[in-house]
Amino acid sequence: MDNMKKEGDYITLGQFLKVMDYVQSGGEAKHLIHTFSIQVNGENENRRGKKLYPGDQVVINGNMHEISEEDAD
């Protein structure tokens, strides 16, 4: 499982896919979301704008990632 640290209240699924290097653009994100199995917290997800919050688990094609808060230093 990979952890992805974020800044702010949330990150969208499309932004998450770009940050994690699954895609390079929003259009690619849209295509990937409709082509592959993506689950957020155990539910199938097909919205690029889905908001992901700390603690959310995202499974992309069998690879699990968890959203975590940016460390406060």
N, C-alpha and C positions, 0 to 999 in steps of 0.2 A: 504494500500500500504506500502510495506517495502522498505526502502532505503538501498542500499548496497554501502558502501564507498570503493573506490579502490585506489591503489597507482600505479603510472605509467600512460602511455597514454591510455591503454585499458586493458580489461580482456576478455578472450575467453568465449564463452557460456559454454563450458565444465568446465572450471575453476570456472565460476560463479555458476554452479549447485553444484559443490563440496563445495565451500565456504558457500553456503546457505543451506547445509546439505540435498539436495535432493538426492545426490548420494555419494558414497565413492570412486569410481574409474572412469577412463575414459571409460572403457567398460560399466559400468552402465549408464554413461552419454549418450553414444551412443544409448543404448537401450531405455532410457527414451525419448530422442529426437525423436526417430522413433515410439514410442508407444503413447505418449501424445501430445496434442496440445500445441505447444510453438510458441508464436508470439514475434517478436522484432519490436517495433515501428509500430504495426498494421499489419505486414507482417508475414505469416507463415515461420518458420525457421526450417531447418533440418540439419544444419551444426554445428558440435561440435566446429569447429575452428572459427565460426563467431565472429568477434571482436566487443565488446561492449564498447561504449564510454560514458563519463559523459552526462547525460540527456536522454540516451536511456531508453526506457520502455520495460520490459520483462514481458509477461504474460504466466504463467505456470499453465495449468489446472484451469484457472479462477483466479489465484492469481497474482496480479500485483506487480512488483518490479521496482524501478528506480535506475539507476546507478548514483552515485554522486562522486565528487572529495573528496579525503581525506582532512580533515580540516588541514590547514597550521597553525601550532602552533609554 
